């Protein structure tokens, strides 16, 4: 299985962590909407990132990939059977993918990804505007965080989606300033699947930084 994208994207990170939790053999193939490969375009004709190729089956969109992987690899389940719990998981996945990720991309791109990886000037005005929209979402999350355990009872897609967005946001903002959120993130960061994807992310970022330095030199 191949997943196309770059791991600083919360959506790519989400798909990779899910694959790792499921024990699926997933290779992250670097691709972006701005520099699409033919394989990426075949899997994602509208350039949505990530996209997946599993044998002759292709699929774009992180939530679609999450549903596919949860059905193909039922253990451990990441979508609860209880109707209310499943509804809650889907809401938090949507919250992460829309409300939270919009702020995360604006902060991370303008403070870190653009300057450090793409050689673009830092845009603090745009980053500050994105940060202003992030704080209400982070306050909401802090209110949802349990004292222990996971967002919706058992560990689920909700935890992966929210943590994936917070990781992107952390490239330009302290996401551990709120105590319950910080404790929950500590539990996420201790999971082997999360650690494996984080290590891959560090390696790919370092490679991008070296490549950018060579281009600028």
Backbone as ProteinMPNN parsed JSONL, in Angstrom:
{"seq_chain_A": "XXXXXXXXXXXXXXXXXXXXXXXXXXXXXXXXXXXXXXXXXXXXXXXXXXXXXXXXXXXXXXXXXXXXXXXXXXXXXXXXXXXXXXXXXXXXXXXXXXXXXXXXXXXXXXXXXXXXXXXXXXXXXXXXXXXXXXXXXXXXXXXXXXXXXXXXXXXXXXXXXXXXXXXXXXXXXXXXXXXXXXXXXXXXXXXXXXXXXXXXXXXXXXXXXXXXXXXXX", "coords_chain_A": {"N_chain_A": [[0.837, -1.189, 0.0], [0.497, 2.225, -0.823], [0.73, 5.547, 0.332], [0.184, 8.758, -0.645], [1.685, 11.897, -0.23], [2.721, 14.545, 2.052], [4.202, 14.528, 5.267], [3.826, 16.714, 7.031], [1.308, 17.611, 6.603], [-1.835, 17.535, 8.2], [-3.738, 15.712, 7.365], [-2.422, 13.76, 5.877], [-0.748, 12.773, 7.866], [-2.71, 11.738, 9.581], [-3.758, 9.589, 8.041], [-1.477, 7.982, 7.832], [-0.927, 7.345, 10.529], [-3.205, 5.891, 11.194], [-2.9, 3.687, 9.461], [-0.565, 2.634, 10.592], [-1.46, 1.988, 13.179], [-3.154, -0.077, 12.516], [-1.42, -1.965, 11.671], [-0.898, -2.151, 9.0], [0.955, -2.451, 5.995], [2.231, 0.258, 4.95], [3.56, 2.554, 2.702], [4.896, 5.76, 2.688], [4.75, 7.99, 0.135], [6.339, 10.674, -1.193], [4.561, 13.479, -2.225], [2.875, 16.326, -3.503], [0.094, 18.622, -3.91], [1.024, 20.729, -5.468], [3.254, 19.79, -6.75], [2.569, 17.359, -8.301], [2.822, 13.84, -8.773], [2.51, 11.458, -11.478], [1.39, 9.104, -10.431], [0.213, 9.979, -8.057], [-1.736, 11.742, -9.106], [-3.3, 9.92, -10.487], [-4.461, 8.553, -8.399], [-5.705, 10.607, -7.07], [-7.461, 12.659, -8.615], [-8.361, 15.27, -8.251], [-6.397, 16.379, -6.809], [-6.403, 16.11, -4.053], [-4.98, 15.674, -0.858], [-4.177, 13.326, 1.587], [-3.622, 10.65, -0.823], [-4.359, 7.265, -1.694], [-3.01, 4.165, -2.791], [-3.823, 0.89, -3.119], [-2.931, -2.015, -4.123], [-4.753, -2.42, -7.028], [-6.594, -0.573, -6.325], [-7.605, 2.712, -5.743], [-7.796, 5.726, -3.775], [-8.763, 8.922, -2.658], [-8.568, 11.383, 0.061], [-8.486, 11.721, 3.536], [-10.375, 10.877, 5.487], [-12.017, 9.125, 4.031], [-10.075, 7.215, 3.45], [-9.552, 6.401, 6.066], [-11.975, 5.126, 6.771], [-11.918, 3.044, 4.92], [-9.582, 1.629, 5.696], [-10.329, 0.9, 8.28], [-12.351, -0.882, 7.779], [-11.051, -2.844, 6.249], [-9.033, -3.719, 7.918], [-10.032, -4.824, 10.678], [-9.196, -4.845, 13.343], [-7.166, -2.992, 15.547], [-10.444, -1.704, 16.289], [-11.393, 1.513, 15.097], [-13.622, 2.983, 14.849], [-16.378, 3.391, 16.768], [-19.027, 1.091, 17.687], [-21.345, 1.836, 19.013], [-24.082, 4.028, 18.491], [-24.226, 6.765, 19.419], [-21.603, 7.228, 20.29], [-20.215, 6.78, 17.906], [-21.234, 8.846, 16.341], [-20.2, 11.002, 17.763], [-17.439, 10.608, 17.425], [-17.266, 11.002, 14.669], [-18.014, 13.685, 14.495], [-15.843, 14.949, 15.837], [-13.754, 14.213, 14.171], [-14.514, 15.615, 11.865], [-14.475, 18.23, 12.898], [-11.728, 18.458, 13.418], [-10.718, 18.217, 10.799], [-11.688, 20.437, 9.484], [-12.402, 22.973, 10.994], [-10.265, 23.12, 12.92], [-7.99, 22.398, 11.397], [-7.802, 24.357, 9.442], [-6.881, 26.638, 10.806], [-4.5, 25.525, 11.743], [-2.976, 25.004, 9.432], [-2.569, 27.613, 8.475], [-1.045, 28.809, 10.528], [1.218, 27.06, 10.771], [2.269, 26.949, 8.153], [2.988, 29.599, 7.574], [4.737, 30.294, 9.602], [6.636, 28.25, 9.789], [6.726, 26.016, 7.823], [6.683, 27.174, 5.203], [8.907, 29.124, 5.369], [11.069, 27.441, 6.366], [11.111, 25.057, 4.849], [10.451, 25.618, 2.215], [11.68, 27.906, 1.465], [10.404, 30.353, 1.549], [9.445, 33.712, 2.515], [8.845, 34.463, 5.967], [5.543, 34.971, 7.098], [4.24, 36.773, 9.269], [1.987, 38.248, 9.791], [-0.13, 36.869, 8.51], [0.127, 34.454, 9.883], [-0.467, 35.239, 12.518], [-3.126, 35.994, 12.222], [-4.275, 33.517, 11.636], [-3.652, 32.213, 14.026], [-5.297, 33.588, 15.8], [-7.794, 32.553, 15.175], [-7.367, 29.987, 15.944], [-7.296, 29.771, 18.758], [-9.977, 29.834, 19.98], [-10.869, 27.315, 19.07], [-8.991, 25.645, 20.282], [-9.584, 26.151, 22.957], [-12.143, 25.058, 23.058], [-11.494, 22.358, 22.586], [-10.001, 21.803, 24.901], [-12.007, 21.794, 26.803], [-13.304, 19.473, 26.067], [-11.575, 17.465, 26.666], [-10.801, 14.46, 28.377], [-10.064, 13.607, 31.821], [-8.471, 11.407, 31.931], [-7.49, 8.778, 29.638], [-9.27, 8.621, 26.515], [-10.744, 10.602, 23.831], [-13.372, 9.842, 23.115], [-14.309, 7.746, 24.916], [-13.162, 4.748, 24.166], [-9.992, 4.496, 22.477], [-9.788, 6.103, 19.325], [-10.657, 7.086, 15.915], [-11.196, 9.78, 16.322], [-9.282, 10.674, 18.203], [-6.916, 10.352, 16.712], [-7.329, 12.048, 14.498], [-7.635, 14.607, 15.684], [-5.208, 14.87, 17.126], [-3.429, 14.778, 15.001], [-3.91, 17.19, 13.7], [-3.179, 18.982, 15.726], [-0.472, 18.454, 15.89], [0.48, 19.522, 13.465], [-0.189, 22.203, 13.941], [1.571, 22.682, 15.984], [3.95, 23.371, 14.824], [4.053, 26.053, 14.786], [2.983, 27.084, 17.088], [2.411, 26.842, 20.598], [0.997, 24.015, 21.55], [0.601, 22.738, 23.877], [-0.147, 24.273, 25.961], [-2.468, 24.179, 27.396], [-3.679, 22.352, 30.103], [-5.131, 19.791, 30.239], [-5.258, 19.087, 27.574], [-2.515, 18.921, 27.034], [-1.796, 16.706, 28.633], [-3.286, 14.671, 27.431], [-2.154, 14.703, 24.853], [0.359, 13.785, 25.557], [-0.246, 11.115, 26.116], [-0.991, 10.294, 23.558], [1.447, 10.629, 22.185], [2.946, 8.639, 23.285], [2.162, 6.306, 22.085], [3.068, 3.518, 20.091], [2.502, 3.545, 17.287], [2.118, 6.254, 16.724], [4.657, 7.237, 17.407], [6.246, 5.992, 15.468], [5.362, 7.16, 13.063], [5.936, 9.814, 13.613], [8.727, 9.731, 13.697], [9.302, 9.096, 11.022], [8.302, 11.429, 9.883], [10.075, 13.372, 10.932], [12.436, 12.576, 9.616], [11.77, 12.986, 6.91], [11.28, 15.735, 6.878], [13.811, 16.697, 7.543], [15.19, 15.838, 5.292], [13.907, 17.417, 3.371], [14.676, 19.944, 4.229], [17.457, 19.847, 3.849], [17.543, 19.49, 1.085], [16.359, 21.89, 0.279], [18.275, 23.673, 1.208], [20.413, 23.036, -0.445], [19.362, 23.807, -2.909], [19.102, 26.579, -2.529], [21.741, 27.237, -2.152]], "CA_chain_A": [[0.0, 0.0, 0.0], [1.196, 3.498, -0.859], [-0.007, 6.755, 0.68], [0.862, 9.873, -1.28], [1.529, 13.165, 0.473], [3.87, 14.957, 2.864], [3.677, 14.275, 6.611], [3.419, 17.89, 7.801], [-0.143, 17.736, 6.425], [-2.563, 16.757, 9.213], [-4.505, 14.645, 6.725], [-1.466, 12.691, 5.563], [-0.355, 12.193, 9.152], [-3.838, 10.935, 10.058], [-3.817, 8.332, 7.29], [-0.317, 7.157, 8.171], [-1.071, 6.822, 11.889], [-4.219, 4.835, 11.142], [-2.273, 2.496, 8.87], [0.362, 2.077, 11.577], [-2.259, 1.371, 14.252], [-3.739, -1.302, 11.986], [-0.377, -2.89, 11.261], [-0.871, -2.24, 7.541], [2.257, -2.132, 5.402], [1.975, 1.459, 4.157], [4.725, 3.366, 2.349], [4.58, 7.154, 2.399], [5.411, 8.439, -1.091], [6.257, 12.127, -1.169], [3.83, 14.122, -3.316], [2.073, 17.464, -3.067], [-0.762, 19.129, -4.997], [1.765, 21.665, -6.311], [4.194, 19.006, -7.542], [1.97, 16.018, -8.313], [3.364, 12.786, -9.612], [1.431, 10.772, -12.206], [0.726, 8.134, -9.55], [-0.646, 10.753, -7.162], [-2.894, 12.23, -9.865], [-4.164, 8.782, -10.794], [-5.211, 8.228, -7.185], [-6.404, 11.79, -6.571], [-7.536, 13.542, -9.783], [-8.583, 16.652, -7.826], [-5.196, 16.744, -6.058], [-6.604, 16.054, -2.608], [-3.876, 14.987, -0.184], [-3.441, 12.264, 0.914], [-4.296, 9.671, -1.659], [-3.869, 5.921, -1.39], [-3.1, 3.091, -3.777], [-3.719, -0.417, -2.477], [-3.118, -2.867, -5.29], [-5.326, -1.641, -8.129], [-7.63, 0.29, -5.769], [-7.113, 4.025, -5.351], [-8.767, 6.482, -2.99], [-8.285, 10.143, -2.015], [-9.24, 11.911, 1.252], [-8.053, 11.005, 4.74], [-11.481, 10.2, 6.167], [-12.37, 7.973, 3.203], [-9.028, 6.216, 3.689], [-9.765, 5.881, 7.422], [-13.081, 4.163, 6.72], [-11.447, 1.882, 4.165], [-8.647, 0.858, 6.511], [-11.019, 0.313, 9.427], [-13.107, -2.04, 7.284], [-10.142, -3.895, 5.77], [-8.273, -4.21, 9.077], [-10.996, -4.523, 11.744], [-8.575, -4.74, 14.667], [-8.168, -2.554, 16.525], [-11.461, -0.835, 15.674], [-11.241, 2.944, 15.345], [-14.963, 3.566, 14.772], [-17.184, 2.645, 17.741], [-20.307, 0.552, 17.221], [-22.438, 2.58, 19.644], [-24.456, 5.14, 17.607], [-23.849, 8.076, 19.938], [-20.149, 7.321, 20.276], [-19.767, 6.934, 16.521], [-21.55, 10.211, 15.938], [-19.249, 11.902, 18.41], [-16.153, 10.434, 16.745], [-17.325, 11.629, 13.353], [-17.993, 15.128, 14.688], [-14.496, 15.399, 16.172], [-12.97, 14.079, 12.949], [-14.882, 16.751, 11.019], [-13.946, 19.416, 13.574], [-10.286, 18.504, 13.17], [-10.42, 18.36, 9.378], [-12.17, 21.706, 8.937], [-12.215, 24.133, 11.873], [-8.926, 23.154, 13.51], [-6.918, 22.309, 10.407], [-7.675, 25.634, 8.744], [-5.966, 27.445, 11.611], [-3.197, 24.855, 11.831], [-2.228, 25.214, 8.19], [-2.157, 29.012, 8.4], [0.035, 29.06, 11.487], [2.409, 26.267, 10.478], [2.861, 27.296, 6.868], [3.56, 30.944, 7.554], [5.823, 30.425, 10.579], [7.685, 27.234, 9.716], [6.836, 25.196, 6.611], [7.104, 28.027, 4.095], [10.292, 29.608, 5.515], [12.1, 26.428, 6.615], [11.146, 23.974, 3.874], [10.205, 26.078, 0.849], [12.445, 29.106, 1.201], [9.531, 31.521, 1.444], [9.569, 34.604, 3.668], [7.859, 34.299, 7.03], [4.422, 35.914, 7.012], [3.728, 36.8, 10.63], [0.619, 38.796, 9.791], [-1.035, 35.765, 8.191], [0.212, 33.481, 10.973], [-1.185, 35.775, 13.676], [-4.556, 35.913, 11.931], [-4.653, 32.115, 11.807], [-3.58, 31.893, 15.452], [-6.479, 34.156, 16.457], [-8.91, 31.622, 14.987], [-7.039, 28.709, 16.571], [-7.492, 29.736, 20.205], [-11.308, 29.341, 20.364], [-10.926, 25.872, 18.825], [-8.195, 24.989, 21.319], [-10.366, 26.24, 24.197], [-13.199, 24.046, 22.946], [-10.879, 21.043, 22.778], [-9.636, 21.64, 26.311], [-13.242, 21.444, 27.507], [-13.705, 18.109, 25.695], [-10.566, 16.487, 27.048], [-11.029, 13.733, 29.622], [-8.951, 13.614, 32.77], [-7.627, 10.279, 31.565], [-8.048, 8.048, 28.514], [-9.388, 9.126, 25.163], [-11.779, 11.611, 23.616], [-14.722, 9.253, 23.081], [-14.228, 6.427, 25.546], [-12.04, 3.99, 23.639], [-9.148, 5.14, 21.477], [-10.561, 6.09, 18.083], [-10.343, 8.035, 14.852], [-11.24, 11.143, 16.859], [-7.984, 10.991, 18.8], [-5.904, 10.449, 15.664], [-7.581, 13.235, 13.682], [-7.351, 15.821, 16.46], [-3.771, 14.938, 17.395], [-2.73, 15.063, 13.753], [-3.998, 18.641, 13.48], [-2.389, 19.676, 16.736], [0.939, 18.31, 15.526], [0.757, 20.546, 12.455], [-0.262, 23.5, 14.606], [2.737, 22.827, 16.87], [5.061, 23.961, 14.082], [4.079, 27.499, 14.95], [2.223, 27.495, 18.273], [2.494, 25.908, 21.719], [-0.29, 23.332, 21.677], [0.545, 22.091, 25.188], [-0.346, 25.312, 26.976], [-3.672, 23.853, 28.156], [-3.182, 21.168, 30.825], [-5.74, 18.507, 29.871], [-4.804, 18.794, 26.214], [-1.118, 18.492, 27.124], [-1.745, 15.345, 29.167], [-3.806, 13.775, 26.387], [-1.122, 14.603, 23.824], [1.393, 12.901, 26.075], [-0.702, 9.736, 25.911], [-0.896, 10.03, 22.12], [2.852, 10.552, 21.782], [3.516, 7.399, 23.807], [1.706, 5.157, 21.308], [4.076, 3.116, 19.106], [2.145, 3.964, 15.929], [2.391, 7.679, 16.627], [6.108, 7.435, 17.431], [6.805, 5.561, 14.184], [5.048, 8.166, 12.05], [6.683, 11.022, 13.977], [10.12, 9.534, 13.275], [9.298, 9.244, 9.568], [8.103, 12.858, 9.618], [11.345, 14.065, 11.202], [13.39, 12.238, 8.566], [11.371, 13.619, 5.654], [11.49, 17.171, 7.038], [15.245, 16.946, 7.455], [15.537, 15.704, 3.886], [13.41, 18.591, 2.653], [15.502, 21.092, 4.601], [18.752, 19.712, 3.175], [17.308, 19.732, -0.337], [16.139, 23.32, 0.125], [19.55, 24.361, 1.406], [21.202, 22.828, -1.645], [18.803, 24.648, -3.972], [19.405, 27.985, -2.273], [23.174, 27.429, -2.232]], "C_chain_A": [[0.877, 1.245, 0.0], [0.241, 4.621, -0.48], [0.806, 7.925, 0.174], [0.608, 11.154, -0.489], [2.819, 13.536, 1.177], [3.405, 15.029, 4.316], [3.401, 15.503, 7.456], [1.936, 18.198, 7.615], [-0.858, 16.935, 7.503], [-3.31, 15.578, 8.613], [-3.604, 13.472, 6.364], [-1.04, 11.988, 6.844], [-1.47, 11.285, 9.685], [-3.883, 9.586, 9.358], [-2.664, 7.412, 7.665], [-0.428, 6.566, 9.571], [-2.118, 5.713, 11.917], [-3.625, 3.56, 10.565], [-1.329, 1.826, 9.872], [-0.385, 1.394, 12.717], [-2.827, 0.024, 13.803], [-2.696, -2.355, 11.64], [-0.326, -3.092, 9.765], [0.506, -1.807, 7.038], [2.056, -0.96, 4.441], [3.267, 2.23, 3.949], [4.258, 4.784, 2.06], [5.424, 7.609, 1.216], [5.228, 9.947, -1.182], [5.583, 12.663, -2.424], [3.053, 15.282, -2.727], [1.173, 17.9, -4.215], [-0.025, 20.05, -5.954], [2.785, 20.966, -7.195], [3.684, 17.567, -7.609], [2.735, 15.066, -9.222], [2.215, 12.151, -10.392], [0.662, 9.79, -11.325], [-0.222, 8.839, -8.582], [-1.895, 11.229, -7.884], [-3.839, 11.099, -10.233], [-5.028, 8.405, -9.601], [-6.075, 9.379, -6.706], [-6.511, 12.827, -7.692], [-7.804, 14.998, -9.435], [-7.492, 17.144, -6.874], [-5.441, 16.873, -4.558], [-5.503, 15.207, -1.994], [-4.334, 14.619, 1.23], [-4.309, 11.534, -0.112], [-3.634, 8.331, -1.396], [-3.976, 5.041, -2.62], [-2.846, 1.783, -3.049], [-4.005, -1.46, -3.549], [-3.622, -2.025, -6.451], [-6.441, -0.711, -7.661], [-7.006, 1.605, -5.321], [-8.222, 4.8, -4.651], [-8.121, 7.75, -2.461], [-9.048, 10.407, -0.717], [-8.955, 11.054, 2.486], [-9.191, 10.276, 5.445], [-11.969, 9.003, 5.366], [-11.357, 6.85, 3.397], [-9.191, 5.592, 5.072], [-10.874, 4.836, 7.441], [-12.656, 2.886, 6.002], [-10.546, 1.002, 5.034], [-9.343, 0.207, 7.702], [-11.847, -0.899, 9.008], [-12.178, -3.182, 6.871], [-9.375, -4.525, 6.914], [-9.113, -3.933, 10.33], [-10.389, -4.345, 13.131], [-7.319, -3.884, 14.613], [-9.19, -1.629, 15.866], [-11.238, 0.625, 16.058], [-12.553, 3.704, 15.187], [-15.864, 2.774, 15.717], [-18.51, 2.177, 17.144], [-21.484, 1.329, 17.797], [-22.798, 3.811, 18.802], [-24.025, 6.503, 18.119], [-22.34, 8.268, 19.924], [-19.632, 7.504, 18.853], [-20.071, 8.339, 16.014], [-20.567, 11.215, 16.519], [-17.867, 11.818, 17.758], [-16.171, 11.148, 15.4], [-17.352, 13.151, 13.461], [-16.569, 15.622, 14.955], [-13.541, 15.235, 14.991], [-13.258, 15.255, 12.015], [-14.367, 18.062, 11.594], [-12.453, 19.567, 13.295], [-9.983, 18.839, 11.716], [-10.812, 19.719, 8.813], [-11.784, 22.872, 9.846], [-10.776, 24.218, 12.371], [-7.838, 23.178, 12.454], [-6.74, 23.6, 9.628], [-6.713, 26.557, 9.489], [-4.563, 26.844, 11.616], [-2.364, 25.104, 10.584], [-1.721, 26.65, 8.111], [-1.007, 29.337, 9.318], [1.312, 28.354, 11.051], [3.074, 26.696, 9.173], [3.595, 28.631, 6.944], [4.696, 31.137, 8.554], [6.946, 29.41, 10.391], [7.801, 26.591, 8.334], [7.313, 26.026, 5.426], [8.539, 28.494, 4.231], [11.33, 28.486, 5.584], [12.232, 25.414, 5.486], [11.043, 24.446, 2.435], [10.972, 27.346, 0.5], [11.626, 30.357, 1.024], [9.736, 32.431, 2.645], [8.496, 34.297, 4.705], [6.79, 35.377, 6.903], [3.734, 35.943, 8.374], [2.307, 37.355, 10.687], [-0.401, 37.698, 9.506], [-1.041, 34.721, 9.304], [-0.583, 33.954, 12.188], [-2.692, 35.73, 13.456], [-5.063, 34.485, 12.096], [-4.641, 31.712, 13.27], [-4.808, 32.418, 16.195], [-7.69, 33.238, 16.305], [-8.648, 30.282, 15.666], [-7.436, 28.672, 18.04], [-8.912, 29.34, 20.624], [-11.453, 27.832, 20.148], [-10.138, 25.106, 19.882], [-8.89, 25.05, 22.677], [-11.491, 25.208, 24.201], [-12.631, 22.653, 23.203], [-10.537, 20.792, 24.234], [-10.859, 21.244, 27.133], [-13.682, 20.013, 27.223], [-12.763, 17.045, 26.23], [-10.926, 15.781, 28.36], [-9.836, 13.87, 30.555], [-7.965, 12.497, 32.469], [-8.256, 9.615, 30.34], [-8.189, 8.888, 27.261], [-10.643, 9.974, 24.976], [-13.195, 11.045, 23.664], [-14.652, 7.84, 23.655], [-12.991, 5.683, 25.098], [-11.263, 4.831, 22.631], [-9.799, 5.015, 20.106], [-9.991, 7.056, 17.054], [-10.339, 9.465, 15.364], [-9.896, 11.555, 17.436], [-6.923, 11.203, 17.729], [-6.083, 11.735, 14.861], [-7.216, 14.514, 14.429], [-5.857, 15.949, 16.718], [-2.981, 15.274, 16.141], [-2.777, 16.549, 13.43], [-3.157, 19.414, 14.488], [-0.897, 19.568, 16.447], [1.327, 19.335, 14.469], [0.766, 21.928, 13.086], [0.981, 23.75, 15.459], [3.961, 23.367, 16.149], [5.087, 25.479, 14.179], [3.408, 28.007, 16.199], [2.38, 26.434, 19.348], [1.129, 25.268, 21.934], [-0.431, 22.626, 23.022], [0.367, 23.108, 26.309], [-1.56, 25.035, 27.851], [-3.467, 22.486, 28.804], [-3.813, 19.846, 30.417], [-5.341, 18.105, 28.452], [-3.369, 18.293, 26.234], [-1.01, 17.055, 27.625], [-2.221, 14.33, 28.14], [-2.794, 13.616, 25.259], [0.038, 13.725, 24.281], [1.023, 11.442, 25.899], [-0.627, 9.356, 24.43], [0.556, 9.783, 21.72], [3.537, 9.292, 22.295], [3.124, 6.175, 22.988], [2.755, 4.8, 20.255], [3.765, 3.586, 17.686], [2.451, 5.44, 15.732], [3.899, 7.938, 16.569], [6.737, 7.061, 16.094], [6.56, 6.603, 13.099], [5.797, 9.463, 12.344], [8.148, 10.912, 13.554], [10.247, 9.679, 11.759], [9.163, 10.712, 9.182], [9.392, 13.639, 9.84], [12.349, 13.819, 10.072], [13.046, 12.954, 7.258], [11.549, 15.136, 5.725], [12.968, 17.506, 6.914], [15.711, 16.829, 6.008], [15.093, 16.9, 3.068], [14.24, 19.819, 2.97], [16.863, 21.041, 3.898], [18.604, 20.007, 1.691], [17.1, 21.215, -0.607], [17.427, 24.111, 0.277], [20.437, 24.218, 0.174], [20.685, 23.695, -2.799], [19.178, 26.097, -3.778], [20.907, 28.274, -2.377], [23.677, 27.374, -3.664]], "O_chain_A": [[1.87, 1.32, 0.724], [-0.91, 4.646, -0.914], [1.979, 8.073, 0.519], [-0.528, 11.459, -0.125], [3.869, 12.937, 0.944], [2.318, 15.541, 4.581], [2.791, 15.372, 8.517], [1.365, 18.967, 8.388], [-0.53, 15.768, 7.712], [-3.495, 14.557, 9.275], [-3.99, 12.315, 6.533], [-0.979, 10.759, 6.9], [-1.2, 10.192, 10.181], [-4.029, 8.552, 10.01], [-2.849, 6.202, 7.801], [-0.062, 5.41, 9.783], [-1.932, 4.704, 12.596], [-3.822, 2.476, 11.114], [-1.3, 0.601, 9.983], [0.027, 0.327, 13.171], [-2.966, -0.9, 14.605], [-3.037, -3.502, 11.349], [0.224, -4.086, 9.292], [1.13, -0.906, 7.597], [1.748, -1.158, 3.266], [3.985, 2.525, 4.905], [3.331, 4.989, 1.277], [6.653, 7.615, 1.281], [4.103, 10.441, -1.243], [5.983, 12.343, -3.544], [2.621, 15.224, -1.576], [1.451, 17.584, -5.372], [-0.396, 20.151, -7.124], [3.144, 21.471, -8.259], [4.296, 16.662, -7.041], [3.223, 15.442, -10.288], [1.057, 12.295, -10.0], [-0.556, 9.653, -11.447], [-1.323, 8.357, -8.319], [-2.996, 11.134, -7.343], [-5.053, 11.297, -10.284], [-6.177, 7.991, -9.758], [-7.069, 9.163, -6.012], [-5.731, 13.779, -7.72], [-7.508, 15.883, -10.238], [-7.636, 18.178, -6.222], [-4.772, 17.649, -3.875], [-5.134, 14.161, -2.528], [-4.814, 15.471, 1.978], [-5.512, 11.76, -0.244], [-2.494, 8.266, -0.936], [-4.923, 5.158, -3.398], [-1.794, 1.589, -2.44], [-5.161, -1.757, -3.85], [-2.996, -1.032, -6.819], [-7.153, -0.127, -8.478], [-6.002, 1.614, -4.608], [-9.41, 4.576, -4.887], [-7.041, 7.686, -1.872], [-10.044, 9.745, -0.426], [-9.152, 9.839, 2.483], [-8.994, 9.17, 5.949], [-12.303, 7.969, 5.946], [-11.727, 5.68, 3.497], [-8.992, 4.389, 5.236], [-10.727, 3.781, 8.058], [-12.996, 1.783, 6.429], [-10.725, -0.215, 5.098], [-8.995, -0.907, 8.094], [-12.024, -1.834, 9.789], [-12.481, -4.35, 7.113], [-9.095, -5.724, 6.894], [-8.921, -2.904, 10.978], [-11.018, -3.748, 14.005], [-6.498, -4.047, 13.711], [-8.837, -0.851, 14.979], [-10.932, 0.931, 17.211], [-12.597, 4.921, 15.367], [-16.092, 1.587, 15.483], [-19.04, 2.789, 16.217], [-22.515, 1.467, 17.137], [-21.903, 4.571, 18.431], [-23.514, 7.319, 17.351], [-21.851, 9.346, 19.587], [-18.716, 8.293, 18.62], [-19.248, 8.946, 15.33], [-20.155, 12.16, 15.846], [-17.205, 12.838, 17.563], [-15.205, 11.818, 15.034], [-16.78, 13.84, 12.616], [-16.137, 16.609, 14.361], [-12.618, 16.033, 14.827], [-12.333, 15.826, 11.437], [-13.874, 18.913, 10.854], [-11.975, 20.656, 12.978], [-9.099, 19.647, 11.431], [-10.311, 20.111, 7.759], [-10.921, 23.673, 9.488], [-10.138, 25.265, 12.26], [-6.856, 23.906, 12.599], [-5.63, 23.906, 9.194], [-5.841, 27.179, 8.883], [-3.567, 27.56, 11.509], [-1.17, 25.386, 10.681], [-0.576, 26.884, 7.724], [-0.088, 30.061, 8.935], [2.37, 28.978, 10.969], [4.299, 26.793, 9.098], [4.705, 28.763, 6.429], [5.525, 32.031, 8.388], [8.083, 29.667, 10.785], [8.876, 26.621, 7.735], [8.241, 25.629, 4.722], [9.333, 28.292, 3.312], [12.368, 28.571, 4.926], [13.336, 24.956, 5.191], [11.498, 23.753, 1.524], [10.918, 27.81, -0.639], [12.088, 31.324, 0.418], [10.163, 31.961, 3.699], [7.376, 33.919, 4.361], [7.089, 36.541, 6.636], [2.763, 35.222, 8.603], [1.519, 36.962, 11.547], [-1.423, 37.607, 10.187], [-2.09, 34.167, 9.632], [-1.29, 33.165, 12.815], [-3.451, 35.459, 14.386], [-6.149, 34.264, 12.631], [-5.507, 30.96, 13.717], [-5.304, 31.766, 17.114], [-8.522, 33.156, 17.209], [-9.581, 29.526, 15.937], [-7.874, 27.629, 18.523], [-9.048, 28.559, 21.566], [-12.088, 27.149, 20.951], [-10.565, 24.042, 20.329], [-8.798, 24.108, 23.464], [-11.757, 24.567, 25.217], [-13.215, 21.864, 23.947], [-10.757, 19.695, 24.748], [-10.749, 20.442, 28.061], [-14.36, 19.4, 28.048], [-13.101, 15.861, 26.25], [-11.308, 16.429, 29.334], [-8.734, 14.21, 30.124], [-6.767, 12.628, 32.722], [-9.424, 9.859, 30.035], [-7.358, 9.748, 26.971], [-11.495, 10.046, 25.862], [-14.108, 11.684, 24.187], [-14.907, 6.862, 22.953], [-11.892, 5.948, 25.584], [-11.802, 5.751, 22.018], [-10.307, 3.95, 19.754], [-8.993, 7.739, 17.287], [-9.555, 10.285, 14.886], [-9.424, 12.664, 17.185], [-6.118, 12.129, 17.826], [-5.11, 12.432, 14.576], [-6.566, 15.399, 13.874], [-5.294, 17.03, 16.546], [-1.974, 15.978, 16.21], [-1.796, 17.109, 12.94], [-2.499, 20.392, 14.134], [-0.142, 20.497, 16.731], [2.388, 19.951, 14.565], [1.645, 22.738, 12.791], [1.395, 24.895, 15.637], [4.92, 23.783, 16.798], [6.029, 26.12, 13.713], [3.265, 29.216, 16.379], [2.471, 25.247, 19.037], [0.211, 25.911, 22.442], [-1.451, 21.99, 23.289], [0.691, 22.835, 27.465], [-1.673, 25.598, 28.939], [-3.108, 21.538, 28.106], [-3.096, 18.857, 30.26], [-5.117, 16.928, 28.169], [-3.037, 17.341, 25.527], [-0.218, 16.272, 27.1], [-1.632, 13.259, 27.995], [-2.596, 12.508, 24.76], [0.628, 13.003, 23.478], [1.877, 10.618, 25.571], [-0.247, 8.236, 24.089], [0.853, 8.832, 20.997], [4.597, 8.917, 21.794], [3.7, 5.104, 23.179], [3.281, 5.692, 19.591], [4.673, 3.984, 16.957], [2.983, 5.834, 14.694], [4.362, 8.759, 15.777], [7.659, 7.734, 15.633], [7.454, 6.895, 12.304], [6.245, 10.14, 11.419], [8.74, 11.893, 13.104], [11.185, 10.307, 11.268], [9.831, 11.181, 8.26], [9.757, 14.479, 9.018], [13.029, 14.744, 9.627], [13.934, 13.469, 6.578], [11.93, 15.757, 4.733], [13.338, 18.481, 6.26], [16.53, 17.625, 5.549], [15.811, 17.351, 2.176], [14.488, 20.647, 2.093], [17.36, 22.058, 3.414], [19.441, 20.694, 1.104], [17.601, 21.744, -1.599], [17.651, 25.094, -0.43], [21.132, 25.159, -0.21], [21.47, 24.247, -3.57], [19.532, 26.783, -4.736], [21.307, 29.405, -2.652], [24.875, 27.52, -3.903]]}, "name": "protein", "num_of_chains": 1, "seq": "XXXXXXXXXXXXXXXXXXXXXXXXXXXXXXXXXXXXXXXXXXXXXXXXXXXXXXXXXXXXXXXXXXXXXXXXXXXXXXXXXXXXXXXXXXXXXXXXXXXXXXXXXXXXXXXXXXXXXXXXXXXXXXXXXXXXXXXXXXXXXXXXXXXXXXXXXXXXXXXXXXXXXXXXXXXXXXXXXXXXXXXXXXXXXXXXXXXXXXXXXXXXXXXXXXXXXXXXX"}
